[in-house]
Amino acid sequence: METQAVETAAAVTSGGAQAPAGMAWQDRYLLNLAPMDDIHREFVSLVNALLVAPPEADLVPLMDALVEHTERHFAMEQRWMEESHFPPTGCHEDEHSRSLAVVVAVRDKVAAGDAALGRTLARELVPWFDNHVASMDWALASWIARTGYAATA
């Protein structure tokens, strides 16, 4: 799914310079739930854009794109959890709330001039995402498959 957030990320990071290692899409992120897999691909793209942004890049647009994405991403999953009556909604919701609060706080620090913190967040989001997909999102996708709930973006 191409969104303005991904387009912003691509525009900021394109420039032809050799970029450092980033975050690549992994097949282990696939949960066989198309709208979830699509939004996860978008997340990986946004984190990757932060990871490979050249040192002189203004990270604020990338952080803004990540905040917008995260709000939309978590709202979509929240809707699915509520509508499908997902039993551990509270736990998943709590992790989303804490994670979004961190992303927003770091975005504000980046806007105040602490670009290094934005890069640190991007590096830390990689193992967080690995764990979140393999545990909480896997459980949600499995629940949706078992219950036959029609999850839509």
N, C-alpha and C positions, 0 to 999 in steps of 0.2 A: 504494500500500500504506500504510494508516494504521497507525502503530505508536505505542507510548507516547512515543517520542522526538518525533515530529511533534506529538502531542497536547500534550506539555509545551511545545514551542516556541509553539504556538498560544495556550496558556493564559497564558504569560508575556508575549506581545506583544499580546494583545487588551486593549483598554482604551479604545478610541475616540479616542485622541490621534492627531493627524496625524503620520505616521511619515516619516522620511527615505527617500530612494530606496534600494531594496533590490536583490536579485538575482531576476530573473524567469526562468521557464523559457523556453528558446529551442528552436525546432524543430531547430536544428543539433545539439542534444544527443541527438537520437533516433538510435539505432543499430540499430533494428529487431530488438532482442532484448528481449522483454517484461520479463523479470526485471531486466535491466540498466537498461532505461529506467525502470522503476518505482523502483529504488533510487536512480537519479540524480535523479528527481523529488523523492524524499525528501531527498536531500542539498541540492538547491537550496532546498527549503523551510526546512531547518535553518539554512543560511547566511543566507538571507533574514531569518529570525527574529532572528539576531544583528545583522544590518545595520540593521534597523528598530526594534530594542528601544529604548524611551525611555531617556534618560540616567540616570534613577533606577532602572532595572530591575536586578535581581540577575541577572547573566549566568551564574552558576554552574550553574543548572539547564539553561540553553541549552547551555553547554559540556559538561555531563554527557551531554546528549542527543546532541551532536555526536560525542563520544568513543564512545558506545555504537553509534551509527550507523556510524561509520568502522570500528570493529572488525568489525562484522557485514558491512558492505559489502565490505571487503577480504578477509575470510575467504571470502565467497561467491565472489569472483573468483579467489581462490587455489585453491579447490576446482575451479573450472572449468578453470583453467590446468593443474593437475596431472592431472585426469581426461581432458582432451582432448589432453594432451601438447603444449601450446602451446610452440613452440620458444623464444621470448624470455621465458620465465617469469622467469628471474633478474632481468632488467632491470625488468620490471613489479613484481616482488616487492620489489626494492630501493626503488623509488619509493614503494610503499605503506608499507614499514617506516619510511622517513625521514619521510613525511608524517604517519603516525600518531604518531610520536615528537614531532613538532612540536605536533600538536593536544593531546596529553596534557600536554606541558610548558607550553603556554599555558593549558590548563585549570587547572593547578596555580598558575600565576601569577595568574590571575583569582581563584581561591579565596583567594589571599593578599592580594587587594585591588587588583590591577592590571587593572581593567576595560578600560582603554584598549588594552591588549595584545590582549584578546579581540576588540575591534572592529577592530583592525589586522589580526589574523588573518583575520577574516571578509572584509575588503576584499581581502586577498591571495589568498584561496581562489578568488575569482571568476576571475582570469586563469589561476591554476593549473588549475582545473577545465576551463576552455575548452581549454587545451593538452592536458591529460590525456585528455579525452574524444576530442579530434580525433586523437590519436596512439595512445597505448597502449590505451585502451579500444576505439577503432575497430579496431585490429589484432586484439585479442582477439575482438571480435564478428565480424569478417570470418573469422577462423580457425574459429570455432564454426559459422558458416554454411557454410563450405566443407567442413568435416569431417562435418557432420551430428550433432555432439555435442548431446545433449539437455540444454541448460542449464536448471536449475531453481533456484528461490530456496531 
